[in-house]
Amino acid sequence: MKINVQFDRSSGLKLTATILDAAAKRVSVEQLRQVNQAFVSGGQPNRKWPALKPVTGRRGNRTHQSYRNGGQPLRNTGHLKQSFTTKILKRGSLNIECLVVSPLPYALYQQNGLTTHGPNFIPLNRKAARTHVNGANPRTEGLIQGKDYIMAWKGVTVVARPIVDYGDSTNIKKLKQAVVKE
C-alpha cells in the first residue's frame, strides 16, 4: 500500500531535500491518520466494512454462537490497528515513495480479501481462539467440535475490508493537501 510523491521541475517550486523530506513526512502522517480513521469508523469514508457473518455450531441439541457474532470486524484485539507504520523511500531527486506497512501477514488478506480451499478451523469461543495451534488436531487440545469450534471443510471467503483506499477521492484530496501544506 503505497503512494508516490512526485514533483515537476516546471512547477516553479524551489525544491530542496528539506522540502521533499518534510512533504514525505506530512504524507506519512496523513496515511497513518487515514488508517486510524478506518478503524475508528469501521471502513473508508464511502465504503464501510461488511459486518461479520454469524457463525454457529451444534453439539447434540444445543446451538453455540461464536463469541465474535455481532462484533466489529478487524477490531477484536487492536493488534492490526497498532501494527501499521510508514516507510519513506527516495526514488530519485524529485520522487519519494511513502509506504504504509504492517508486519502482520493477515493485513494484506483483510485489505484485498481471500478465499481458501479448506479445511479451516473456526473458533466459537475465546478458549479455542487462544489454545488452538495451526496444524494440530483440536480434539487433542481438549476442544469440542460444535461447542468450541467448527471446521469449514470446503474453505472460507473473507471479503475485502480496505484499510487503506487510494481510490477514494476524499483520501486522495487529503494526501495532496499534505504534500503542499506549509
C-alpha positions in Angstrom: 0.0 0.0 0.0 2.0 3.0 -1.2 1.7 6.4 -2.6 4.3 8.2 -4.8 5.0 11.9 -4.2 6.4 13.3 -7.4 7.3 16.9 -8.2 7.5 18.5 -11.6 10.5 20.8 -12.2 8.3 23.2 -14.1 6.1 23.8 -11.0 8.2 26.9 -10.1 8.8 25.5 -6.6 12.4 25.6 -5.4 12.8 22.0 -4.3 15.3 21.2 -1.7 15.9 17.9 0.2 14.4 19.6 3.3 11.2 20.5 1.4 10.9 17.0 -0.1 11.6 15.3 3.3 9.0 17.5 5.0 6.4 16.7 2.4 7.1 13.0 2.7 6.7 13.2 6.5 3.4 15.0 6.2 2.1 12.4 3.7 3.2 9.6 6.1 1.4 11.3 9.0 -1.7 11.6 6.8 -1.5 8.0 5.7 -1.4 6.8 9.4 -4.3 9.2 10.2 -6.4 7.6 7.4 -5.6 4.1 8.7 -6.6 5.1 12.2 -9.8 6.7 10.9 -10.7 3.5 9.1 -10.5 1.5 12.3 -12.4 4.2 14.3 -15.3 4.5 11.7 -15.3 0.9 10.6 -14.1 1.4 7.0 -13.4 4.0 4.4 -15.4 7.3 4.1 -17.6 5.9 1.2 -17.2 2.2 1.9 -17.9 0.7 5.3 -16.5 -2.7 6.2 -19.1 -5.5 5.9 -20.3 -6.9 9.2 -19.1 -10.2 10.4 -21.0 -13.2 9.2 -22.8 -15.0 12.1 -21.2 -18.4 13.0 -22.9 -21.1 15.0 -22.0 -24.7 15.9 -24.2 -27.6 17.1 -23.3 -30.1 19.8 -26.2 -32.5 20.4 -29.4 -30.5 20.6 -27.5 -27.3 21.7 -26.6 -24.4 19.4 -23.4 -22.5 20.2 -22.9 -19.0 18.9 -19.4 -17.6 18.1 -18.1 -15.1 20.6 -17.5 -12.8 17.6 -21.1 -12.7 16.5 -22.3 -9.1 16.4 -18.7 -8.0 16.8 -16.8 -5.3 14.8 -14.6 -6.6 12.0 -10.8 -6.0 12.4 -11.2 -4.6 15.9 -11.1 -7.7 18.1 -7.7 -7.1 19.8 -6.3 -3.9 18.3 -3.2 -5.7 17.1 -3.8 -5.0 13.5 -4.5 -1.3 14.0 -1.4 -0.8 16.1 0.8 -2.7 13.7 0.8 -0.1 10.9 3.8 2.1 10.3 5.1 4.1 7.4 8.4 4.0 5.4 9.7 6.7 3.3 11.9 5.7 0.3 13.7 8.1 -2.0 13.3 7.0 -5.6 15.1 9.9 -7.3 15.7 13.6 -6.8 12.1 14.5 -7.3 10.3 11.2 -6.4 9.6 9.9 -2.9 7.6 6.8 -2.1 5.6 6.7 1.1 4.6 3.2 2.2 2.0 2.1 4.8 3.2 -1.3 6.1 2.1 -3.9 8.6 4.3 -6.8 9.6 1.2 -8.9 10.2 0.6 -11.3 7.3 -3.2 -11.1 7.6 -3.2 -7.3 6.9 -3.0 -7.9 3.2 -5.7 -10.6 3.3 -8.1 -8.1 5.0 -7.1 -5.4 2.6 -7.8 -7.5 -0.5 -10.0 -10.3 0.7 -9.2 -14.0 0.1 -10.7 -17.4 -0.5 -9.3 -20.7 1.0 -10.0 -24.2 -0.1 -10.2 -25.6 3.5 -10.3 -27.2 5.8 -10.3 -24.1 8.2 -10.6 -24.1 11.9 -13.1 -21.5 13.1 -13.2 -20.9 16.9 -16.5 -20.4 18.6 -15.1 -19.1 21.9 -12.0 -17.4 23.2 -10.7 -20.6 24.7 -10.5 -22.2 21.2 -9.1 -19.0 19.7 -6.3 -18.9 22.3 -5.4 -22.6 22.6 -5.5 -24.0 19.1 -2.2 -24.4 17.3 -2.4 -24.3 13.4 -2.0 -27.8 12.1 -2.8 -29.5 15.4 -5.8 -31.8 15.9 -8.2 -29.6 18.0 -9.5 -32.7 19.8 -6.1 -33.5 21.2 -6.1 -29.9 22.6 -9.2 -30.6 24.6 -11.6 -28.7 22.3 -15.0 -30.0 21.4 -16.3 -29.7 17.8 -19.6 -27.8 17.7 -19.1 -26.3 21.1 -15.6 -24.8 20.9 -15.0 -24.8 17.2 -16.4 -25.7 13.8 -14.5 -26.8 10.7 -15.1 -25.2 7.3 -14.2 -28.2 5.2 -14.7 -26.5 1.9 -12.9 -23.3 2.9 -13.9 -19.8 3.6 -14.2 -16.5 1.8 -13.0 -13.4 3.6 -14.5 -10.2 2.0 -12.2 -7.3 1.3 -12.1 -4.7 4.1 -9.9 -1.9 2.7 -7.8 -0.3 5.5 -6.0 1.9 3.0 -8.0 3.2 0.0 -6.2 5.4 -2.5 -9.2 5.1 -4.9 -11.3 7.2 -2.5 -11.4 10.8 -3.6 -11.6 12.1 0.0 -8.4 10.3 0.9 -6.6 11.4 -2.2 -7.6 15.1 -1.6 -6.2 15.0 1.9 -3.0 13.4 0.8 -2.5 16.0 -1.9 -3.1 18.7 0.7 -0.5 17.1 2.9 2.1 17.4 0.1 1.8 21.1 -0.3 0.9 22.2 3.2 3.4 24.6 4.7 
